[in-house]
Amino acid sequence: MTGQTQPIFADFYRGDHSLYDHTIVKGRAPSAAGEIVAGPAFLTQRGLKLGDRVTLELNGRKITATVVGQPSATRPCPCRSPWPHAGRPR
């Protein structure tokens, strides 16, 4: 995440993302480019909430994403997005 010194871990997946709908406890699953879900610990540690926009960076490529949902606390990955909807580098 841009501006943060700690790395974050994310899952990107392909296929039918409705399979993950049952894990969302607040908000909704991502359905468009630039949308992510983030776990409760990730949101709390970074002072984020649903609707907030974050800039993600990997190997110098940045995308802006909106937090649209929160999965149950039992999901181990802090961020999740379907692969084709992860966004396009600028």
LUMTI-292099 format. One record per residue: residue number from 1; x, y, z negated of N, C-alpha, C, CB in turn; residue in one letter. Coordinates in pm, 1 decimal, padded with zeros to 6 digits. Glycine has a CB too. Example, Ala and Ser with C-alpha at 12.3 -4.5 7.8 and 13.67 -1.06 7.14 Angstrom:
BEGIN
pos 1&nu 01319.0&nv -00569.0&nw -00780.0&cau 01230.0&cav -00450.0&caw -00780.0&cu 01320.0&cv -00330.0&cw -00780.0&cbu 01130.8&cbv -00447.3&cbw -00904.6&code a
pos 2&nu 01285.0&nv -00225.0&nw -00708.0&cau 01367.0&cav -00106.0&caw -00714.0&cu 01290.0&cv 00003.0&cw -00787.0&cbu 01408.4&cbv -00059.8&cbw -00572.5&code s
end
This chain:
BEGIN
pos 1&nu 00085.2&nv -00115.2&nw 00000.0&cau 00000.0&cav 00000.0&caw 00000.0&cu 00090.3&cv 00122.1&cw 00000.0&cbu -00097.2&cbv -00000.6&cbw -00121.3&code m
pos 2&nu 00065.4&nv 00214.5&nw 00088.8&cau 00148.1&cav 00333.4&caw 00099.7&cu 00145.8&cv 00411.4&cw -00031.4&cbu 00100.7&cbv 00421.9&cbw 00215.9&code t
pos 3&nu 00263.1&nv 00456.1&nw -00076.0&cau 00273.8&cav 00532.1&caw -00199.8&cu 00290.6&cv 00446.2&cw -00323.8&cbu 00154.0&cbv 00617.3&cbw -00215.9&code g
pos 4&nu 00286.7&nv 00315.4&nw -00309.7&cau 00302.7&cav 00222.3&caw -00421.5&cu 00436.5&cv 00150.8&cw -00406.1&cbu 00184.6&cbv 00119.5&cbw -00427.4&code q
pos 5&nu 00502.5&nv 00123.8&nw -00516.9&cau 00629.7&cav 00052.5&caw -00509.9&cu 00611.9&cv -00098.4&cw -00520.9&cbu 00722.2&cbv 00100.9&cbw -00619.2&code t
pos 6&nu 00498.9&nv -00142.7&nw -00575.9&cau 00473.0&cav -00285.4&caw -00590.4&cu 00417.1&cv -00341.4&cw -00460.4&cbu 00375.7&cbv -00311.9&cbw -00706.9&code q
pos 7&nu 00466.8&nv -00457.0&nw -00416.5&cau 00404.7&cav -00519.7&caw -00299.2&cu 00267.2&cv -00573.9&cw -00336.8&cbu 00494.6&cbv -00633.6&cbw -00242.9&code p
pos 8&nu 00180.0&nv -00586.8&nw -00239.0&cau 00051.1&cav -00651.2&caw -00263.1&cu 00043.0&cv -00773.9&cw -00174.3&cbu -00068.3&cbv -00553.6&cbw -00235.6&code i
pos 9&nu -00041.0&nv -00865.9&nw -00212.2&cau -00061.6&cav -00986.8&caw -00135.1&cu -00202.1&cv -00983.1&cw -00078.5&cbu -00038.9&cbv -01113.8&cbw -00221.3&code f
pos 10&nu -00216.9&nv -01022.2&nw 00047.1&cau -00347.1&cav -01017.1&caw 00113.6&cu -00368.8&cv -01144.5&cw 00193.1&cbu -00357.5&cbv -00893.5&cbw 00205.6&code a
pos 11&nu -00494.1&nv -01182.0&nw 00206.4&cau -00534.9&cav -01292.4&caw 00292.7&cu -00605.7&cv -01233.9&cw 00413.1&cbu -00626.7&cbv -01393.6&cbw 00217.1&code d
pos 12&nu -00567.7&nv -01279.9&nw 00531.0&cau -00639.2&cav -01246.2&caw 00652.7&cu -00686.2&cv -01377.8&cw 00711.0&cbu -00549.8&cbv -01165.0&cbw 00754.3&code f
pos 13&nu -00808.2&nv -01383.9&nw 00758.0&cau -00863.0&cav -01509.5&caw 00806.4&cu -00934.7&cv -01488.1&cw 00938.4&cbu -00958.2&cbv -01570.5&cbw 00703.2&code y
pos 14&nu -00948.8&nv -01597.2&nw 01012.1&cau -01017.7&cav -01595.3&caw 01140.4&cu -01141.2&cv -01683.1&cw 01131.5&cbu -00924.5&cbv -01642.6&cbw 01254.7&code r
pos 15&nu -01233.5&nv -01659.6&nw 01222.0&cau -01351.8&cav -01744.0&caw 01226.8&cu -01470.2&cv -01679.3&cw 01159.6&cbu -01323.6&cbv -01876.5&cbw 01163.1&code g
pos 16&nu -01558.9&nv -01762.3&nw 01112.6&cau -01686.0&cav -01717.3&caw 01055.9&cu -01664.4&cv -01659.3&cw 00916.6&cbu -01787.2&cbv -01833.4&cbw 01050.3&code d
pos 17&nu -01660.4&nv -01526.2&nw 00907.7&cau -01635.5&cav -01464.3&caw 00777.2&cu -01756.4&cv -01471.2&cw 00684.8&cbu -01594.5&cbv -01320.0&cbw 00795.5&code h
pos 18&nu -01872.5&nv -01512.7&nw 00734.4&cau -01988.7&cav -01527.3&caw 00646.9&cu -01966.8&cv -01639.7&cw 00545.7&cbu -02115.3&cbv -01554.4&cbw 00729.9&code s
pos 19&nu -01868.5&nv -01726.9&nw 00572.4&cau -01837.3&cav -01832.7&caw 00476.6&cu -01789.5&cv -01776.4&cw 00343.0&cbu -01731.6&cbv -01925.6&cbw 00534.0&code l
pos 20&nu -01740.3&nv -01651.3&nw 00343.3&cau -01689.0&cav -01589.7&caw 00221.5&cu -01791.6&cv -01501.3&cw 00151.9&cbu -01566.6&cbv -01508.9&cbw 00253.3&code y
pos 21&nu -01908.6&nv -01483.5&nw 00213.5&cau -02010.7&cav -01394.8&caw 00156.6&cu -02048.1&cv -01432.9&cw 00013.6&cbu -02135.1&cbv -01396.5&cbw 00243.5&code d
pos 22&nu -02051.5&nv -01561.7&nw -00015.9&cau -02092.5&cav -01606.4&caw -00149.5&cu -01990.9&cv -01568.4&cw -00257.9&cbu -02112.8&cbv -01757.3&cbw -00149.3&code h
pos 23&nu -01869.6&nv -01528.3&nw -00220.8&cau -01768.8&cav -01491.1&caw -00320.2&cu -01777.1&cv -01343.4&cw -00358.6&cbu -01629.6&cbv -01522.5&cbw -00267.4&code t
pos 24&nu -01856.7&nv -01263.4&nw -00284.9&cau -01865.8&cav -01119.6&caw -00309.8&cu -01963.8&cv -01092.8&cw -00423.4&cbu -01909.4&cbv -01044.2&cbw -00181.9&code i
pos 25&nu -01917.5&nv -01024.2&nw -00527.7&cau -02003.8&cav -00994.2&caw -00642.0&cu -02046.9&cv -00847.3&cw -00644.3&cbu -01932.1&cbv -01029.0&cbw -00772.0&code v
pos 26&nu -01975.6&nv -00761.0&nw -00573.2&cau -02013.5&cav -00619.9&caw -00560.3&cu -01987.7&cv -00577.7&cw -00416.7&cbu -01934.0&cbv -00529.0&cbw -00661.2&code k
pos 27&nu -02076.7&nv -00497.1&nw -00362.1&cau -02059.3&cav -00451.1&caw -00225.1&cu -02091.8&cv -00561.9&cw -00126.5&cbu -01917.0&cbv -00401.1&cbw -00203.2&code g
pos 28&nu -02008.6&nv -00575.2&nw -00021.7&cau -02034.0&cav -00672.7&caw 00084.5&cu -01901.8&cv -00720.3&cw 00145.3&cbu -02124.9&cbv -00611.6&cbw 00194.2&code r
pos 29&nu -01911.5&nv -00820.9&nw 00227.9&cau -01794.2&cav -00871.5&caw 00299.5&cu -01757.1&cv -00773.2&cw 00411.0&cbu -01821.5&cbv -01014.2&cbw 00358.0&code a
pos 30&nu -01631.3&nv -00768.2&nw 00452.6&cau -01591.6&cav -00682.3&caw 00564.0&cu -01664.8&cv -00723.8&cw 00691.8&cbu -01438.5&cbv -00688.2&cbw 00585.3&code p
pos 31&nu -01705.6&nv -00624.3&nw 00771.0&cau -01774.2&cav -00656.3&caw 00895.9&cu -01726.2&cv -00570.7&cw 01012.3&cbu -01923.1&cbv -00639.2&cbw 00878.7&code s
pos 32&nu -01629.9&nv -00483.8&nw 00989.3&cau -01578.8&cav -00396.7&caw 01094.9&cu -01429.5&cv -00373.2&cw 01074.0&cbu -01655.6&cbv -00261.8&cbw 01097.4&code a
pos 33&nu -01364.9&nv -00324.2&nw 01176.9&cau -01222.7&cav -00292.4&caw 01167.0&cu -01199.7&cv -00194.9&cw 01053.2&cbu -01169.9&cbv -00234.0&cbw 01299.3&code a
pos 34&nu -01091.5&nv -00215.8&nw 00978.1&cau -01055.8&cav -00123.9&caw 00870.9&cu -01135.9&cv -00141.0&cw 00743.6&cbu -01071.0&cbv 00014.0&cbw 00918.3&code g
pos 35&nu -01194.6&nv -00257.7&nw 00722.2&cau -01266.7&cav -00285.3&caw 00598.1&cu -01198.7&cv -00400.0&cw 00524.8&cbu -01415.5&cbv -00319.0&cbw 00626.4&code e
pos 36&nu -01189.6&nv -00387.2&nw 00392.9&cau -01129.3&cav -00491.7&caw 00309.9&cu -01213.4&cv -00514.0&cw 00185.3&cbu -00984.4&cbv -00454.5&cbw 00271.2&code i
pos 37&nu -01195.6&nv -00629.3&nw 00123.7&cau -01245.0&cav -00651.9&caw -00012.2&cu -01122.6&cv -00662.9&cw -00101.4&cbu -01336.3&cbv -00781.4&cbw -00021.9&code v
pos 38&nu -01137.5&nv -00622.1&nw -00225.7&cau -01025.8&cav -00624.5&caw -00320.1&cu -01075.2&cv -00672.9&cw -00455.3&cbu -00960.4&cbv -00484.5&cbw -00332.7&code a
pos 39&nu -00991.9&nv -00752.7&nw -00520.9&cau -01027.3&cav -00809.5&caw -00650.2&cu -01033.8&cv -00706.2&cw -00761.4&cbu -00929.2&cbv -00915.7&cbw -00687.1&code g
pos 40&nu -01103.6&nv -00740.2&nw -00870.1&cau -01123.2&cav -00644.8&caw -00979.7&cu -00992.8&cv -00597.0&cw -01043.2&cbu -01209.6&cbv -00706.9&cbw -01085.5&code p
pos 41&nu -00895.2&nv -00685.0&nw -01061.5&cau -00768.0&cav -00642.9&caw -01121.6&cu -00695.5&cv -00544.1&cw -01030.0&cbu -00677.8&cbv -00765.8&cbw -01149.8&code a
pos 42&nu -00693.7&nv -00572.3&nw -00900.6&cau -00630.3&cav -00484.0&caw -00802.6&cu -00695.2&cv -00345.5&cw -00807.6&cbu -00640.9&cbv -00543.9&cbw -00659.7&code f
pos 43&nu -00827.6&nv -00341.9&nw -00808.8&cau -00898.9&cav -00213.6&caw -00811.8&cu -00869.9&cv -00136.8&cw -00940.8&cbu -01050.2&cbv -00236.4&cbw -00797.3&code l
pos 44&nu -00875.7&nv -00205.1&nw -01053.5&cau -00853.1&cav -00140.9&caw -01183.0&cu -00711.0&cv -00087.6&cw -01194.7&cbu -00881.3&cbv -00239.1&cbw -01296.5&code t
pos 45&nu -00612.4&nv -00168.7&nw -01158.9&cau -00471.8&cav -00129.0&caw -01170.9&cu -00438.9&cv -00006.7&cw -01086.4&cbu -00381.6&cbv -00244.1&cbw -01130.6&code q
pos 46&nu -00509.3&nv 00011.7&nw -00976.8&cau -00479.7&cav 00122.1&caw -00885.9&cu -00582.4&cv 00234.2&cw -00892.2&cbu -00470.7&cbv 00071.0&cbw -00745.5&code r
pos 47&nu -00677.5&nv 00223.6&nw -00984.4&cau -00778.3&cav 00327.9&caw -01000.8&cu -00869.7&cv 00342.3&cw -00879.9&cbu -00711.4&cbv 00459.0&cbw -01028.4&code g
pos 48&nu -00899.4&nv 00230.9&nw -00813.1&cau -00982.8&cav 00233.4&caw -00693.3&cu -01122.6&cv 00182.6&cw -00722.0&cbu -00919.4&cbv 00150.8&cbw -00583.0&code l
pos 49&nu -01215.6&nv 00217.7&nw -00632.1&cau -01352.6&cav 00168.8&caw -00642.3&cu -01406.5&cv 00145.4&cw -00501.4&cbu -01442.9&cbv 00269.3&cbw -00721.0&code k
pos 50&nu -01521.7&nv 00081.2&nw -00492.6&cau -01583.6&cav 00058.8&caw -00363.0&cu -01603.2&cv 00192.5&cw -00292.4&cbu -01718.4&cbv -00015.6&cbw -00378.3&code l
pos 51&nu -01573.5&nv 00195.1&nw -00165.1&cau -01586.4&cav 00316.5&caw -00085.4&cu -01456.7&cv 00394.2&cw -00071.0&cbu -01689.7&cbv 00404.8&cbw -00145.5&code g
pos 52&nu -01359.1&nv 00366.0&nw -00157.3&cau -01229.8&cav 00435.4&caw -00147.1&cu -01155.1&cv 00387.9&cw -00022.9&cbu -01143.6&cbv 00411.4&cbw -00274.5&code d
pos 53&nu -01076.5&nv 00478.5&nw 00033.4&cau -00993.0&cav 00447.1&caw 00148.9&cu -00848.2&cv 00435.7&cw 00102.8&cbu -01007.7&cbv 00555.3&cbw 00260.5&code r
pos 54&nu -00779.3&nv 00335.9&nw 00157.7&cau -00638.8&cav 00312.9&caw 00125.1&cu -00560.3&cv 00301.8&cw 00255.8&cbu -00621.0&cbv 00183.8&cbw 00037.3&code v
pos 55&nu -00432.6&nv 00334.0&nw 00248.3&cau -00345.2&cav 00316.4&caw 00363.4&cu -00254.3&cv 00198.2&cw 00334.6&cbu -00262.4&cbv 00446.0&cbw 00393.5&code t
pos 56&nu -00259.1&nv 00100.2&nw 00422.3&cau -00177.9&cav -00019.6&caw 00408.9&cu -00065.0&cv -00012.5&cw 00509.9&cbu -00262.7&cbv -00148.2&cbw 00428.9&code l
pos 57&nu 00052.5&nv -00057.1&nw 00468.8&cau 00168.7&cav -00050.0&caw 00556.2&cu 00242.9&cv -00182.7&cw 00554.2&cbu 00262.2&cbv 00065.0&cbw 00514.1&code e
pos 58&nu 00282.1&nv -00229.0&nw 00671.6&cau 00361.7&cav -00349.5&caw 00684.8&cu 00460.4&cv -00328.2&cw 00798.3&cbu 00272.1&cbv -00474.6&cbw 00710.1&code l
pos 59&nu 00587.1&nv -00340.4&nw 00767.1&cau 00692.3&cav -00323.2&caw 00867.3&cu 00680.4&cv -00191.5&cw 00943.4&cbu 00689.2&cbv -00438.3&cbw 00965.1&code n
pos 60&nu 00646.2&nv -00085.4&nw 00871.9&cau 00636.4&cav 00046.9&caw 00931.9&cu 00505.9&cv 00075.6&cw 01004.2&cbu 00747.1&cbv 00064.9&cbw 01026.0&code g
pos 61&nu 00417.5&nv -00022.5&nw 01014.8&cau 00286.8&cav -00002.4&caw 01078.3&cu 00183.7&cv 00026.3&cw 00970.9&cbu 00245.0&cbv -00126.5&cbw 01162.7&code r
pos 62&nu 00104.1&nv 00131.4&nw 00990.7&cau 00005.2&cav 00172.2&caw 00891.0&cu -00136.2&cv 00160.6&cw 00946.4&cbu 00031.8&cbv 00315.8&cbw 00844.7&code k
pos 63&nu -00228.5&nv 00120.1&nw 00858.1&cau -00370.4&cav 00125.5&caw 00888.9&cu -00441.8&cv 00184.5&cw 00768.1&cbu -00426.7&cbv -00016.1&cbw 00925.1&code i
pos 64&nu -00552.8&nv 00249.3&nw 00793.0&cau -00638.4&cav 00298.0&caw 00685.5&cu -00755.7&cv 00202.4&cw 00674.6&cbu -00686.5&cbv 00445.4&cbw 00711.4&code t
pos 65&nu -00786.0&nv 00161.1&nw 00552.6&cau -00894.7&cav 00066.1&caw 00530.4&cu -00985.0&cv 00116.4&cw 00418.4&cbu -00839.1&cbv -00074.4&cbw 00496.5&code a
pos 66&nu -01110.2&nv 00079.3&nw 00426.2&cau -01208.5&cav 00113.8&caw 00323.4&cu -01240.3&cv -00009.6&cw 00241.9&cbu -01337.5&cbv 00172.5&cbw 00386.2&code t
pos 67&nu -01242.1&nv 00004.9&nw 00110.6&cau -01279.0&cav -00105.0&caw 00021.4&cu -01431.7&cv -00115.6&cw 00024.5&cbu -01225.0&cbv -00081.6&cbw -00126.5&code v
pos 68&nu -01483.3&nv -00226.5&nw 00079.3&cau -01627.8&cav -00242.4&caw 00093.7&cu -01686.6&cv -00347.8&cw 00000.9&cbu -01660.7&cbv -00277.6&cbw 00235.4&code v
pos 69&nu -01600.8&nv -00427.1&nw -00064.3&cau -01653.4&cav -00531.6&caw -00150.4&cu -01552.9&cv -00577.9&cw -00253.2&cbu -01698.3&cbv -00647.8&cbw -00068.3&code g
pos 70&nu -01606.8&nv -00648.1&nw -00351.5&cau -01524.1&cav -00704.7&caw -00458.1&cu -01561.4&cv -00851.2&cw -00474.8&cbu -01542.4&cbv -00626.4&cbw -00592.6&code q
pos 71&nu -01466.1&nv -00942.5&nw -00454.3&cau -01495.2&cav -01083.8&caw -00476.5&cu -01493.8&cv -01116.3&cw -00625.7&cbu -01394.0&cbv -01172.0&cbw -00401.7&code p
pos 72&nu -01538.5&nv -01235.4&nw -00657.1&cau -01538.2&cav -01277.1&caw -00797.4&cu -01395.8&cv -01276.4&cw -00851.3&cbu -01601.3&cbv -01417.4&cbw -00813.4&code s
pos 73&nu -01382.9&nv -01261.3&nw -00980.0&cau -01252.0&cav -01253.9&caw -01045.6&cu -01175.7&cv -01385.0&cw -01033.2&cbu -01268.4&cbv -01217.3&cbw -01193.0&code a
pos 74&nu -01242.1&nv -01492.4&nw -00996.3&cau -01173.9&cav -01621.5&caw -00985.0&cu -01095.8&cv -01634.1&cw -00855.1&cbu -01274.2&cbv -01734.5&cbw -00995.1&code t
pos 75&nu -01115.6&nv -01543.6&nw -00761.2&cau -01040.3&cav -01546.1&caw -00635.4&cu -00900.2&cv -01493.0&cw -00663.1&cbu -01111.8&cbv -01461.4&cbw -00523.6&code r
pos 76&nu -00793.6&nv -01569.3&nw -00631.1&cau -00658.3&cav -01529.7&caw -00668.2&cu -00598.2&cv -01416.5&cw -00585.0&cbu -00570.3&cbv -01647.0&cbw -00658.9&code p
pos 77&nu -00645.6&nv -01393.6&nw -00465.3&cau -00582.5&cav -01294.3&caw -00378.2&cu -00642.0&cv -01156.1&cw -00402.3&cbu -00598.5&cbv -01334.0&cbw -00230.5&code c
pos 78&nu -00558.2&nv -01053.2&nw -00419.9&cau -00610.3&cav -00920.7&caw -00449.9&cu -00682.5&cv -00853.1&cw -00333.9&cbu -00499.6&cbv -00834.2&cbw -00494.4&code p
pos 79&nu -00645.5&nv -00881.6&nw -00207.9&cau -00709.1&cav -00819.2&caw -00091.8&cu -00742.2&cv -00925.6&cw 00011.2&cbu -00617.9&cbv -00710.5&cbw -00030.0&code c
pos 80&nu -00852.0&nv -00902.3&nw 00083.7&cau -00894.4&cav -00999.7&caw 00184.0&cu -00962.6&cv -00925.4&cw 00297.2&cbu -00989.3&cbv -01107.1&cbw 00122.6&code r
pos 81&nu -00935.8&nv -00969.1&nw 00420.7&cau -00998.0&cav -00910.8&caw 00538.5&cu -00994.2&cv -01011.9&cw 00651.4&cbu -00927.5&cbv -00779.4&cbw 00579.7&code s
pos 82&nu -01098.0&nv -01014.0&nw 00736.3&cau -01089.7&cav -01102.7&caw 00852.6&cu -00981.1&cv -01052.6&cw 00946.9&cbu -01226.4&cbv -01111.2&cbw 00926.3&code p
pos 83&nu -00906.9&nv -01143.5&nw 01008.2&cau -00793.2&cav -01106.9&caw 01091.7&cu -00828.8&cv -01006.9&cw 01199.6&cbu -00735.0&cbv -01229.2&cbw 01154.7&code w
pos 84&nu -00933.0&nv -01027.7&nw 01281.6&cau -00958.5&cav -00930.8&caw 01388.8&cu -01005.1&cv -00795.9&cw 01336.6&cbu -01061.7&cbv -00985.7&cbw 01484.1&code p
pos 85&nu -01046.9&nv -00788.1&nw 01211.5&cau -01094.8&cav -00662.4&caw 01155.1&cu -00992.7&cv -00592.5&cw 01066.4&cbu -01219.2&cbv -00687.1&cbw 01076.8&code h
pos 86&nu -00871.1&nv -00644.0&nw 01064.1&cau -00769.8&cav -00584.7&caw 00975.4&cu -00733.2&cv -00443.8&cw 01018.7&cbu -00644.3&cbv -00671.6&cbw 00972.2&code a
pos 87&nu -00764.0&nv -00407.2&nw 01139.0&cau -00732.6&cav -00273.4&caw 01187.2&cu -00621.0&cv -00278.4&cw 01289.9&cbu -00693.5&cbv -00182.2&cbw 01071.1&code g
pos 88&nu -00602.8&nv -00171.5&nw 01356.6&cau -00498.7&cav -00163.0&caw 01458.5&cu -00393.8&cv -00063.1&cw 01413.0&cbu -00557.9&cbv -00122.1&cbw 01596.4&code r
pos 89&nu -00267.0&nv -00092.9&nw 01435.6&cau -00162.5&cav 00003.2&caw 01397.8&cu -00177.6&cv 00132.5&cw 01476.0&cbu -00022.7&cbv -00056.5&cbw 01421.2&code p
pos 90&nu -00137.4&nv 00240.6&nw 01414.6&cau -00143.8&cav 00371.3&caw 01481.3&cu -00014.8&cv 00401.5&cw 01549.2&cbu -00177.2&cbv 00481.9&cbw 01383.2&code r
end
